Amino acid sequence: MRPRANPLAALGAAAIAVCRATGRITLFAIEGISHLARPPFYGRLLLRALLDIGYYSLPVVALTAVFTGMVLALQSAIGLSRFNAESAIANLVVLSLTRELGPVLAGLMVAGRVGAAMAAELGTMRVTDQIDALSTLSTNPMKYLVTPRLAAAVIALPLLVVIADILGVLGGFVIASVKLGFNPHVYLANTLNFVQAGDVVSGLVKAAVFGFLVALMGCYQGYNSKGGAEGVGAATTNAVVSASVLILAFDYVLTELFFAR
């Protein structure tokens, strides 16, 4: 008879595997960051990554923000009407977008679009030995492929979140003034009077962290992929899933740091 599996042994093996993966990802991140201050610098690669992460992600992030603001205003009106607190709709919309929904939704959208693309590109380069060829040509693959993407993601995602916040508030404004019958001037005044610099700054800090996580997981999974086309597909899936989970986990951690009393 086959011996029964020890559940404690399985749990311990899983914990060890998680610790090993965390250590590998941490060392990968440290190596990628360490090349930021050391020449040579690949400015063209940084600009290209900024375009790929920022400019080409703008349509999906903008649409997500607009419809999120519209839905948030509509749902807030339905809920707050039970307490005769419809005047707080503007406050709720701008606070939710700047603190949470703007950076989180932008991060998830970028993870689905950019994280997958990074993993697929680097994974294809790995399985076709192009990364090894870079080493043969005396080019550091980490500095050439990973560092520009990490830096670009940290820069681009906060810029996307600024636009997402503005468009999300605009979406809520349209619904409140057109469908809910709010005075447009009063709605805008309530929004501007309620929002504080700390709300916006906390969202931008979150966005920078989320951008780093998206680029890190996309590059890590692609850089270490193996097994041909099947391995590249698995790396792409793992990059999106791991980045999304880390975004939600770090969102709680950062919220606790910024707003816990």
ZAGUPA-259502 format. One record per residue (C-alpha): residue number from 1; x, y, z. Coordinates in nm, 4 decimals, decimal comma. Layout:
REM residues N
- pos | c1 | c2 | c3
- NUM | X | Y | Z
...
***
This chain:
REM residues 261
- pos | c1 | c2 | c3
- 1 | 0,0000 | 0,0000 | 0,0000
- 2 | 0,1116 | 0,3527 | -0,0786
- 3 | 0,1921 | 0,5421 | 0,2449
- 4 | -0,0395 | 0,8243 | 0,3356
- 5 | 0,0878 | 1,1712 | 0,2662
- 6 | 0,1705 | 1,3681 | 0,5780
- 7 | -0,0313 | 1,6944 | 0,5643
- 8 | 0,2251 | 1,8710 | 0,7826
- 9 | 0,5039 | 1,7675 | 0,5477
- 10 | 0,3062 | 1,8980 | 0,2490
- 11 | 0,2407 | 2,2261 | 0,4293
- 12 | 0,6075 | 2,2593 | 0,5177
- 13 | 0,7143 | 2,1865 | 0,1605
- 14 | 0,4724 | 2,4525 | 0,0330
- 15 | 0,6057 | 2,7066 | 0,2840
- 16 | 0,9640 | 2,6310 | 0,1834
- 17 | 0,8728 | 2,6685 | -0,1850
- 18 | 0,7117 | 3,0064 | -0,1156
- 19 | 1,0176 | 3,1240 | 0,0765
- 20 | 1,2492 | 3,0121 | -0,2029
- 21 | 1,0385 | 3,1872 | -0,4670
- 22 | 1,0259 | 3,5040 | -0,2565
- 23 | 1,4026 | 3,4967 | -0,2164
- 24 | 1,4615 | 3,4473 | -0,5896
- 25 | 1,2244 | 3,7315 | -0,6793
- 26 | 1,3846 | 3,9601 | -0,4191
- 27 | 1,7354 | 3,8928 | -0,5500
- 28 | 1,6101 | 3,9463 | -0,9054
- 29 | 1,4584 | 4,2820 | -0,8052
- 30 | 1,7743 | 4,3926 | -0,6223
- 31 | 1,9888 | 4,3091 | -0,9227
- 32 | 1,7548 | 4,4946 | -1,1565
- 33 | 1,7483 | 4,8042 | -0,9336
- 34 | 2,1248 | 4,8002 | -0,8809
- 35 | 2,1872 | 4,8703 | -1,2507
- 36 | 1,9947 | 5,1999 | -1,2398
- 37 | 2,2970 | 5,3935 | -1,1138
- 38 | 2,5664 | 5,2174 | -1,3149
- 39 | 2,6585 | 5,2924 | -1,6774
- 40 | 2,5961 | 5,2260 | -1,9575
- 41 | 2,2488 | 5,3793 | -1,9669
- 42 | 2,0004 | 5,2761 | -2,2341
- 43 | 1,7867 | 5,5878 | -2,2756
- 44 | 1,6246 | 5,4677 | -2,5970
- 45 | 1,5082 | 5,1468 | -2,4286
- 46 | 1,3655 | 5,3490 | -2,1394
- 47 | 1,1682 | 5,5718 | -2,3767
- 48 | 1,0398 | 5,2710 | -2,5662
- 49 | 0,9277 | 5,1082 | -2,2418
- 50 | 0,7572 | 5,4323 | -2,1358
- 51 | 0,5610 | 5,4309 | -2,4609
- 52 | 0,4660 | 5,0645 | -2,4265
- 53 | 0,3622 | 5,0915 | -2,0616
- 54 | 0,2217 | 5,4431 | -2,0491
- 55 | 0,1010 | 5,5719 | -2,3833
- 56 | -0,0326 | 5,2462 | -2,5256
- 57 | -0,2058 | 5,1584 | -2,1976
- 58 | -0,3817 | 5,4943 | -2,1816
- 59 | -0,7004 | 5,3964 | -2,3744
- 60 | -0,7877 | 5,0958 | -2,1572
- 61 | -0,7026 | 5,2788 | -1,8340
- 62 | -0,9025 | 5,5849 | -1,9412
- 63 | -1,2121 | 5,3826 | -2,0319
- 64 | -1,1902 | 5,1873 | -1,7081
- 65 | -1,1637 | 5,5079 | -1,5039
- 66 | -1,4524 | 5,6838 | -1,6769
- 67 | -1,6964 | 5,3968 | -1,6367
- 68 | -1,5789 | 5,3326 | -1,2799
- 69 | -1,6529 | 5,6939 | -1,1869
- 70 | -1,9949 | 5,6750 | -1,3522
- 71 | -2,0898 | 5,3513 | -1,1797
- 72 | -1,9541 | 5,4752 | -0,8480
- 73 | -2,1653 | 5,7920 | -0,8637
- 74 | -2,4760 | 5,5944 | -0,9556
- 75 | -2,4321 | 5,3323 | -0,6862
- 76 | -2,3463 | 5,5983 | -0,4281
- 77 | -2,6676 | 5,7811 | -0,5062
- 78 | -2,8675 | 5,4634 | -0,4586
- 79 | -2,7030 | 5,3845 | -0,1243
- 80 | -2,6794 | 5,7342 | 0,0204
- 81 | -3,0389 | 5,8164 | -0,0668
- 82 | -3,1466 | 5,5778 | 0,2100
- 83 | -2,9818 | 5,8117 | 0,4617
- 84 | -3,0708 | 6,1386 | 0,2863
- 85 | -2,6991 | 6,1993 | 0,2301
- 86 | -2,6907 | 6,2513 | -0,1460
- 87 | -2,4715 | 6,5589 | -0,0945
- 88 | -2,1810 | 6,3272 | -0,0052
- 89 | -2,1719 | 6,1654 | -0,3506
- 90 | -1,9001 | 6,3982 | -0,4785
- 91 | -1,6890 | 6,3365 | -0,1682
- 92 | -1,7272 | 5,9600 | -0,1928
- 93 | -1,6412 | 5,9481 | -0,5620
- 94 | -1,3246 | 6,1564 | -0,5416
- 95 | -1,2025 | 5,9845 | -0,2240
- 96 | -1,2597 | 5,6344 | -0,3601
- 97 | -1,0880 | 5,7120 | -0,6891
- 98 | -0,7821 | 5,8914 | -0,5586
- 99 | -0,7095 | 5,6589 | -0,2681
- 100 | -0,8071 | 5,3169 | -0,3990
- 101 | -0,9855 | 5,2588 | -0,7264
- 102 | -0,7627 | 5,4753 | -0,9442
- 103 | -0,4307 | 5,3069 | -0,8628
- 104 | -0,5720 | 4,9565 | -0,8122
- 105 | -0,7745 | 4,9405 | -1,1334
- 106 | -0,4971 | 5,1046 | -1,3354
- 107 | -0,2488 | 4,8552 | -1,1913
- 108 | -0,4698 | 4,5592 | -1,2748
- 109 | -0,5300 | 4,6829 | -1,6293
- 110 | -0,1594 | 4,7390 | -1,6858
- 111 | -0,0822 | 4,3977 | -1,5351
- 112 | -0,3153 | 4,2315 | -1,7821
- 113 | -0,1778 | 4,4206 | -2,0790
- 114 | 0,1858 | 4,5022 | -2,0061
- 115 | 0,2799 | 4,2280 | -1,7612
- 116 | 0,1706 | 3,9611 | -2,0056
- 117 | 0,3535 | 4,1315 | -2,2931
- 118 | 0,6773 | 4,1553 | -2,0932
- 119 | 0,6616 | 3,7911 | -1,9907
- 120 | 0,5877 | 3,6777 | -2,3463
- 121 | 0,8657 | 3,8887 | -2,4987
- 122 | 1,1348 | 3,7921 | -2,2504
- 123 | 1,0139 | 3,4319 | -2,2411
- 124 | 1,0452 | 3,4053 | -2,6181
- 125 | 1,3935 | 3,5531 | -2,5992
- 126 | 1,4872 | 3,3015 | -2,3302
- 127 | 1,3655 | 2,9887 | -2,5107
- 128 | 1,5237 | 3,1031 | -2,8392
- 129 | 1,8604 | 3,1714 | -2,6653
- 130 | 1,8544 | 3,5442 | -2,7450
- 131 | 1,9245 | 3,6305 | -2,3805
- 132 | 2,2303 | 3,4050 | -2,3850
- 133 | 2,3372 | 3,5758 | -2,7062
- 134 | 2,3329 | 3,9126 | -2,5276
- 135 | 2,5781 | 3,7761 | -2,2705
- 136 | 2,7970 | 3,6489 | -2,5525
- 137 | 2,8028 | 4,0027 | -2,6962
- 138 | 2,9200 | 4,1405 | -2,3566
- 139 | 2,5811 | 4,2982 | -2,2848
- 140 | 2,4324 | 4,2443 | -1,9407
- 141 | 2,0829 | 4,0996 | -2,0026
- 142 | 1,9478 | 4,2307 | -1,6733
- 143 | 2,0617 | 4,5849 | -1,7445
- 144 | 1,9474 | 4,5743 | -2,1069
- 145 | 1,6123 | 4,3997 | -2,0678
- 146 | 1,4930 | 4,4347 | -1,7086
- 147 | 1,6162 | 4,7647 | -1,5637
- 148 | 1,4596 | 4,9935 | -1,8294
- 149 | 1,1242 | 4,8198 | -1,7863
- 150 | 1,1326 | 4,8535 | -1,4073
- 151 | 1,2170 | 5,2233 | -1,4255
- 152 | 0,9589 | 5,2926 | -1,6962
- 153 | 0,6799 | 5,1201 | -1,5041
- 154 | 0,7539 | 5,3192 | -1,1872
- 155 | 0,7373 | 5,6425 | -1,3896
- 156 | 0,4463 | 5,5601 | -1,6199
- 157 | 0,1876 | 5,4179 | -1,3827
- 158 | 0,1585 | 5,7265 | -1,1573
- 159 | 0,1068 | 5,9364 | -1,4711
- 160 | -0,1666 | 5,6986 | -1,5825
- 161 | -0,3277 | 5,7202 | -1,2391
- 162 | -0,3347 | 6,1007 | -1,2524
- 163 | -0,5274 | 6,0778 | -1,5784
- 164 | -0,7475 | 5,8005 | -1,4403
- 165 | -0,8359 | 6,0088 | -1,1332
- 166 | -0,9328 | 6,3074 | -1,3474
- 167 | -1,1399 | 6,1015 | -1,5889
- 168 | -1,3040 | 5,9045 | -1,3085
- 169 | -1,4121 | 6,2225 | -1,1337
- 170 | -1,5325 | 6,3540 | -1,4690
- 171 | -1,7420 | 6,0396 | -1,5195
- 172 | -1,9007 | 6,0818 | -1,1773
- 173 | -1,9617 | 6,4499 | -1,2512
- 174 | -2,1426 | 6,3683 | -1,5761
- 175 | -2,3730 | 6,1155 | -1,4092
- 176 | -2,4394 | 6,3411 | -1,1101
- 177 | -2,5186 | 6,6490 | -1,3172
- 178 | -2,7029 | 6,4860 | -1,6090
- 179 | -2,8824 | 6,1872 | -1,4561
- 180 | -2,9073 | 6,2690 | -1,0851
- 181 | -2,9887 | 6,6375 | -1,1231
- 182 | -2,7001 | 6,7834 | -0,9228
- 183 | -2,5940 | 7,1434 | -0,9705
- 184 | -2,2656 | 7,1148 | -1,1669
- 185 | -2,0999 | 7,4066 | -0,9861
- 186 | -2,1930 | 7,2725 | -0,6432
- 187 | -2,0704 | 6,9236 | -0,7336
- 188 | -1,7324 | 7,0535 | -0,8511
- 189 | -1,7010 | 7,2786 | -0,5484
- 190 | -1,7700 | 6,9868 | -0,3134
- 191 | -1,5117 | 6,7770 | -0,4964
- 192 | -1,2377 | 7,0403 | -0,4833
- 193 | -1,3093 | 7,1339 | -0,1221
- 194 | -1,3078 | 6,7748 | 0,0035
- 195 | -1,0080 | 6,6206 | -0,1717
- 196 | -0,6737 | 6,6663 | 0,0041
- 197 | -0,3179 | 6,6442 | -0,1196
- 198 | -0,2551 | 6,3398 | 0,0977
- 199 | -0,5306 | 6,1460 | -0,0773
- 200 | -0,3757 | 6,2082 | -0,4189
- 201 | -0,0179 | 6,1494 | -0,3035
- 202 | -0,1063 | 5,8188 | -0,1381
- 203 | -0,2648 | 5,7009 | -0,4623
- 204 | 0,0413 | 5,8006 | -0,6643
- 205 | 0,2745 | 5,6207 | -0,4241
- 206 | 0,0574 | 5,3125 | -0,4594
- 207 | 0,0712 | 5,3480 | -0,8358
- 208 | 0,4524 | 5,3601 | -0,8360
- 209 | 0,4686 | 5,0464 | -0,6200
- 210 | 0,2120 | 4,8682 | -0,8371
- 211 | 0,4028 | 4,9619 | -1,1517
- 212 | 0,7205 | 4,8165 | -1,0053
- 213 | 0,5383 | 4,4953 | -0,9127
- 214 | 0,3867 | 4,4575 | -1,2599
- 215 | 0,7202 | 4,5045 | -1,4347
- 216 | 0,9022 | 4,2868 | -1,1819
- 217 | 0,6705 | 3,9900 | -1,2193
- 218 | 0,6495 | 4,0233 | -1,5968
- 219 | 1,0276 | 4,0363 | -1,6314
- 220 | 1,0932 | 3,7673 | -1,3701
- 221 | 0,8518 | 3,5153 | -1,5152
- 222 | 0,9673 | 3,5764 | -1,8716
- 223 | 1,3370 | 3,5871 | -1,7888
- 224 | 1,3214 | 3,2527 | -1,6075
- 225 | 1,0796 | 3,0734 | -1,8394
- 226 | 1,1721 | 2,7393 | -1,9934
- 227 | 1,0148 | 2,4607 | -2,1886
- 228 | 0,9463 | 2,6155 | -2,5273
- 229 | 0,6112 | 2,7617 | -2,6255
- 230 | 0,4320 | 2,5913 | -2,3372
- 231 | 0,6745 | 2,7475 | -2,0908
- 232 | 0,6248 | 3,0923 | -2,2412
- 233 | 0,2477 | 3,0537 | -2,2069
- 234 | 0,2825 | 2,9470 | -1,8454
- 235 | 0,5143 | 3,2406 | -1,7744
- 236 | 0,2623 | 3,4827 | -1,9250
- 237 | -0,0194 | 3,3449 | -1,7116
- 238 | 0,1930 | 3,3418 | -1,3972
- 239 | 0,3033 | 3,7012 | -1,4569
- 240 | -0,0531 | 3,8337 | -1,4758
- 241 | -0,1824 | 3,6288 | -1,1831
- 242 | 0,1112 | 3,6975 | -0,9522
- 243 | 0,1153 | 4,0703 | -1,0337
- 244 | -0,2593 | 4,0996 | -0,9709
- 245 | -0,2377 | 3,9193 | -0,6371
- 246 | 0,0610 | 4,1278 | -0,5271
- 247 | -0,1193 | 4,4497 | -0,6228
- 248 | -0,4132 | 4,3614 | -0,3996
- 249 | -0,1879 | 4,2474 | -0,1159
- 250 | 0,0339 | 4,5551 | -0,1272
- 251 | -0,2737 | 4,7757 | -0,1558
- 252 | -0,3756 | 4,6618 | 0,1901
- 253 | -0,0232 | 4,7058 | 0,3273
- 254 | 0,0112 | 5,0579 | 0,1878
- 255 | -0,3398 | 5,1531 | 0,3039
- 256 | -0,2473 | 5,0372 | 0,6525
- 257 | 0,0693 | 5,2468 | 0,6439
- 258 | -0,0984 | 5,5623 | 0,5122
- 259 | -0,4341 | 5,5656 | 0,6850
- 260 | -0,4245 | 5,3403 | 0,9920
- 261 | -0,4822 | 5,5278 | 1,3157
***
